[in-house]
Amino acid sequence: MKRVASIAVVLVILCSALDAFVFTGSRWPDGTVVMQLQLGTSGALIDGSASWGDSAEAALATWNTVISREQFRVVRDSSAPTGRANGYNNVFFSSSMYGQSFDSSTLAVTLSRYVVSSGQTTESDVLFNTAFSWNSYSGPLRRASAGGTLYDFRRVALHEFGHVLGLDHPDQAGQSVASIMNSRVSDTDRLQADDVAGATAIYGGRGGTALVAPGAPSGLAAAATGSTISLSWRAPSTGGSPSGYVIEAGSASGLANLASFSTGSTATSFSSGGVGAGAYYVRVRAANAAGRSGASNESLLVVGGGGGCSSAPGAPSGFTTSSSGSTVTLRWNAAGGNPTTYVVEAGSAPGLSNLANSDLGSPATSYVASGVGRGTYYVRMRGRNPCGLGPASNEALAIVQ
């Protein structure tokens, strides 16, 4: 696990014996804090964010739902100059802290200035370390394709914007509490009760709990009758309540180049007529004012028939794993029903796919994964063809030491 760091604006940490949250000792005057978002372009991110700035805005909006006397405002794609003590609250990616090297475990840093006599914050810059692999997603931390951890920009941004407000690390003050403000990034991806209590102690609250983005929907099923398609799914079991759903469809697995639109409803089904013939890779996300969830499972929807199949493949059989160092080899017997590719799923517990859900892009019945991190993986395989994704194989345990 890597450390999320800030440079403290004061040397004295103020901590109540009754509360776990910790203050830096400075705060903004009541009103608005304008953040200059200068994060560059990224393309669509895992959680549906259109850019780094979009993800950062969602993190700022989450804090805004908590506090009453202070609100974040943003300048999108700002052209403001960057630098210490320049009067702007700059937010950007950088390879250094204004010329000073990041240490090897620092993901991001908040650099704040304040007036000594009053403890009033006057400027806060947030710099994200370009040395690490980034995306934006919810749920447990993921692995990067090149190895190591793929860090979630939004949860780190939530942490750093907490520093901007004047919150510090409870774990480094001897507290043991669930908090996005703890010094080490973890599977915690949203504000906790302690974070809300700390922020509202400084700026007052809105009389409710923090609005958080929903978890991912599950159980997506897709069907077509002629040119009419029908989708159904299960509502998220974690996170905030959805105010609607976003349907994505692509010409290949993981893409959203054919459709990305809100249903405008909390209903967990959708249908539409007049859909053109073709194969659509479809997934759904839940959304509310705090942001979008990760994607549901993906379903292959074939409109207009064809594809050389009449049904999805059967389950592969004889699935086995073997490990040698950080290399894991998977083997299985071909599924019936003419699969055109296979999908590997891996989870941290039986039946889960929270660690991997990847289309291998080949009908081959073996696969070698290198650079796999240490841990225990519960793995299974599914066949896919133009008619859909088939059932899972037997589950096998892969232990990487």
Summary of the structure (lengths in Angstrom):
residues: 401
radius of gyration: 23.3
end to end distance: 16.7
largest distance: 76.1
contacts: 1342
relative contact order: 0.13
helix: 10%
strand: 41%
